Amino acid sequence: MGITPEPRYILPMMMREAPSPSPDWCLFLDVDGTLIDFSDTPSPTRPDGALNDLLDDVDRSLGGRLALVSGRTIANLDRLFTPRRFAAAGLHGLERRSATGQLHRPDDTPDGIALARPALRAFADRHPGVHLEDKGQTLALHYRGAPRAEHAVRALLARVAAQLGGEFHVQEGSQVMELKPIRHTKATAVEAFLGEEPFAGCTPVFVGDDLTDRDGFRVVERNGGISIAVGDRVRAQCRLEDTSAVRVWLRRVAAMDRSPG
């Protein structure tokens, strides 16, 4: 499969401001670039305790209808937001934890990742500033520390994906490209959440900043919900300026719990 093309940046005036919160919402949040700023590598990034408390307040305000939808593994999300353990989808939907804590992982994950791993590791070793993030079931090459390597990263992953056949594709993000199974996306994760309590029957809202979030945007829009882009990289129905603006807006969501009835 080919690589998703790089988008043109979107003019902010093409999108509305993020709406005022409603008690009938369920909320799906991307993490990197949405809740926390990017770093050269994902491992050392840690949000502060204030963000953890804020997400806890939002989750309480919405009656437990908050889920993180990320390219990180669920284990990584749990370390990031410890001691909280929110409903979550990791690896772009390849793994998922329901609001009740039940874990869902596919039994039939293709084994092509093991075949691709040596080539990607050797590439990262040869290119200073390129970081291989081995997530077990997916492999990501981060080149934020070596932006000139983008063309080589793109060419390598396109070639590897083609060699593995139709079971894998390359998911492009902000200065990262990830080899992953094609059947699982953020859209499949959100659809699964919407079929379960406490999310079922609510108005879905998805907040994200990158190419990886467009699947989530589309599925909430199909279900009568609201898509919110952070920054100008991708287009959605509404827009927030940056991670700081996301936190300000989330405080409004959390405040519903304290609003007079």
N, C-alpha and C positions, 0 to 999 in steps of 0.2 A: 504493500500500500504506500501511497505517496505521503509526503509531509504536508500538513496544513499550511497554506501560504501565509506569509507575514501580512497582518492587516495594515491598512492605512489608519493613521491616528484620527480619532473622531473629534469633530468640533464640539465643545461642551454645550453650545446653544442648541444642538440637535436633540438633547435629552432634557427631561424635566428634572426639577429638584426632587430629592427623595421624599416620599409622602409621609404624612403624619401616621403614627402607628395605630393599628386597630386590634382590639382584643381577639378577633377571630383569625389572626395570622398564625401561621407556622413559619419559622425562620431558618433558612439554610445559609450558612456562612462559610465562604472560602477562608483560608488562614493567611498564607504568605501573600503579601501585597494588598491584603484586605484588612486583616486585624493587626498584623505586624509588618514592618518594613522588610524588604529583602536584604540579605547579606550575601557575601561572596560564596559562602557554602551554607547549607541549611542547618547543619548540626549545632553550631553554637548559638543559634537564635533562640532567645527566651523572652517571652513577654513578662511584664512586671505583674506584681500581685494585684495592682489596681485593675488590670484587664481581666484577670481571673474573677475578681469580685464582681466586675461589671457583667460578665457573661453569666455568672451565677444569678444575678439580679434579673437579667433578661430572661433566663430560663424559667425562673420563678414567676415572673410577670406573665409569661405566655403559657403557664401551666405545663411546663416540661416539653414544649414544642419548639425546642432549639436543637439543631444538629450542625456539626462541623462537617464540611465536605471538602476534602483536601487531597493533594497528591502525596502527602506524608502517610506513613503507616499509622494505624490506630495506636500502636505501641508508642510511636514517636509523639503523637498528639497527647497521649496520656502523660508522658514525661514533660511535655511542654506546658501543660495546664494542670499539673499535679497540685493539689490532691483531687481536683475535679475529674470526673469521668462522664463526659457528655455523650449523648447519642452522636454517632460519627460514622462517616464513610471515609475510608483511606484508600490510597493507591488509585485515585480517580474512580472509585466505585468498585474496585476489585474485592475489597473487604468492607464489611459494614457491621455496626453494632446498633441494635435497636434501642429505643428508650428504656426498655426493660432489661437491657444488658445482654441480650442474646447476640452471639457472634455469628455472622454469615460469611462463609468463604467458599468459593467454587471448588468442587471436587475434581474438576477436569481441566485445571490450568495447563496450557501447553508447555512443553518442556524446552522450547526454543531458547529461553533465557540462558540456560546453562551453556548452550552452544555459542551464544553471542558474547558471553561475559569475557572470555580471554581477549577478544579483539578490542572491546571497549576499554578494558583495563590497560592493555598495551598502549592504546591511543592516549589515554590520560597520562600515562607515565612519560610519553614522548613529548607532551605539550604542557609546559609549565603554565599554571593558572587554570587549567582545565581539571575539573574535579568529577570523578565517577562516584555517584551515589548508588550503591547497590542495595535495593530495597527487597531483595529476595525474589519477588515475582515480577519486578520491573527493574530497568536499569536507566539511570538518568545521567547525562553528561551536562554539567554546569560549566558555562564558559564566561560567566560574569567577570572573572579575573583575567580572561584572555579573549576579549571581544573579537580580535582579528582571526580567531580560530573558528568563527561561526561557519564559514563556507566548508571547512574541512569536517566539522562536526556533522553538518547537514548531509554532506556527501557520504560519510561513513555510515550513518544511521539509515539513510535511504537504501544503501547497498545491503546492509545487514538485514533490514526488514524484507527486502525483495528476496533474499536468499532463504528466509524462513517461511516464505509463502504467505497465504492470506490470513494466518492466525494472529499476526502482530501488525501494529502500525506505530508510527512515530507521533507522539503527542508533543507539540511545541508549546513552550511557555516563555516567560520573560528570561531570556538568555539561558535557557535550558531546553534540551530535547530529550524525550523519554521514550524508550522502547517498551511497549506494554501490550498485553492481549487486547484484541480489538472489540471483544464482545461486551466489555464492562466499561462504563463511562459514568461521569457524574449524573447524567440523565437517568441511567438505570438505577442508580442509588436513590435519587430523589423520588422516582416513581415507586420504588419499594417502600420508602418511608410513607408516602402518601396513601399506601394501602394498609397502613397499620395505625393503631392508636399510639399516641394521642394526636397524630398528624392528620388522620383521615377526616375529610369533610371540612378542613380549614382552608383558608386562602394562603397559598404558598408564596413566599418571598425569598428570592435568591440574591445574595450580594457577593460579587466577585470582581476581579480586576483583569483577568487574562484570558487568553485563548482557551485554556482548559475549562473556563467557566461558561462558555457559550452553550454547551450542552445543557447545563443547569438552567440558564436563562430560557432556552426554548421550551423545556418541559414545564416550567412554572407558568409561562405565558400560555401554553396550550391548556393548562388547567385553570385558567382564569386568574392567575396570580400576577406578581409584579417582579420584574427584573431590575436590578440596580447595579450599574457599573461603577467601579472605583477608579478614578482617573480617566484618561482619554485613550487607553489602548484598545478597548473593545466597546461596542455599542450595546445599549440596553434601553429599556423604557425610561429609566431615571438614572441619576448620576449623583455621586458624592466625590468630593475633590481628592481626598487622600485618606490614609489610615486614621489621621487625627479627626477628620470629618466623620468617619465611620463611628468612632467612639462617641463623639458628641451626639450623633443620631441614635446610637444604641442607648444612651442615657435617657433619651425620650421614650424609647420602648420600655426600658426598665421602670420608668416613672409611672407607667400605667398602673402598676401594682399599688402605687401609693395615691393614685388619683381618687378624689371623692366620687362615690357612685351616684 
